[in-house]
Amino acid sequence: MTHGHPAALSVAAPGAVSDFPMARRLEAYRWMVLARVIDERALSLQRQGRIGFYAPLAGQEAAQVGAAYGLEADDWIFPAYRELAVALVRGVPLRMIFDQLVGNSADLSRGTQMPNHFAFRAQNFVSTSSPIGTQITQAVGTAMAMQRRAARAVTIAFFGDGATSSNDFHAGLNFAGVFRAPTVFFCQNNQWAISLPRDRQTRSATLAEKASAYGFPGVAVDGNDLDAVYRAVRTARERAIAGEGPTLIEAQVYRFGPHSTSDDPRRYRADSQVAEARARDPVHTLKERLIAEHQLDEAADTKIWEAARAEVAQTFEAAERTPPPEPRTLFENVFAHLTPRLEEQRAAYEHGALEGTGGRP
Ligand SMILES: Cc1ncc(C[n+]2csc(CCOP(=O)(O)OP(=O)(O)O)c2C)c(N)n1
């Protein structure tokens, strides 16, 4: 098992900020269930050839939902490519997510972006970073701009264990430390960077301890524990707003599924390791807690899952029925002024010279 060292697990200053609000725990659970259902469905749809690509987040729901609840509406999110549950909690409509996965005419990027590469302007959810780590420096730069404008907001950069070996991790954390940028670095250590296990990523005992080299706090939390994640993000946010600078949070989780629809995890890890991690399933953990707190029972739980499955099925079908983008939209929204070559292609398209090419120039 490649999990971090339990002895290093700590929760940021217990009691410094309040626990996850009791009244909103059931709501948080619903988001986690919805994320899990989307995940299962999207994997299956990709296998059926109905969407082109997907990066599952199963196993990381509590980390993402806990982090999202720790933020405020004015904060800016700099995601990697696995933060679908963060987008949900921020209020991105399910329909917009599926429009993007399908790449239809209602999609904000008109199908020109790869599926699963979201950007939601209204929710301050910045465009997905597929190049590992680039969002880290962008989050720091934006936080420094916020600082200069005296905005009472923070940026949060989401990234994985693999990203801690990137140039941008070093540049971003160093700058943030020096300039006390109001940034929260949120590392979801899901134990794998595609096929590379955590113990071959670094000899550091935890990823959180890397923060000490940059001169600010690093905390490792159990990413399956909604309350622990929420507290850590809340504390980091308050610190950032107070002008005390950034925090690195390492949420220790496990990626249950493949890295993406493009790989087969059974070629690089044992089923027994996955089974062991699944025993700490964050969705199940929260369910048990809600039952113990008398906020949920089995019948109500079944209804939550059924409602999520029905909503996902109906919404996806509606997105699938929406027509594809007009081919001419290929020439729009990329360049302010088309390059001469693209101008030629657009003119050829408009004159029907591209007929019989399936709309492709
Ligand atoms: C700069 C760069 N190098 C390599 C890749 C190929 N790549 C895609 S995902 C990935 C692993 C990232 O792992 P991690 O940061 O742990 O995030 P996770 O996928 O586990 O969420 C790599 C190496 C890339 N996208 N960008």
The ligand as an ORCA input file, in Angstrom:
! r2SCAN-3c Opt
* xyz 1 1
  C       3.599     18.818    -18.420
  C       2.955     17.463    -18.584
  N       3.699     16.349    -18.512
  C       3.126     15.134    -18.647
  C       1.795     15.017    -18.871
  C       1.135     13.636    -19.036
  N       0.332     13.366    -17.832
  C      -1.013     13.501    -17.866
  S      -1.695     13.146    -16.404
  C      -0.219     12.768    -15.698
  C      -0.130     12.301    -14.274
  C      -0.557     13.352    -13.289
  O      -0.683     12.774    -12.031
  P      -1.132     13.606    -10.773
  O      -0.528     14.972    -10.802
  O      -0.854     12.772     -9.580
  O      -2.699     13.802    -10.974
  P      -3.863     12.716    -11.086
  O      -3.992     12.398    -12.555
  O      -3.486     11.543    -10.278
  O      -5.097     13.382    -10.588
  C       0.805     12.931    -16.627
  C       2.232     12.672    -16.350
  C       1.041     16.201    -18.942
  N      -0.279     16.185    -19.111
  N       1.642     17.410    -18.783
*
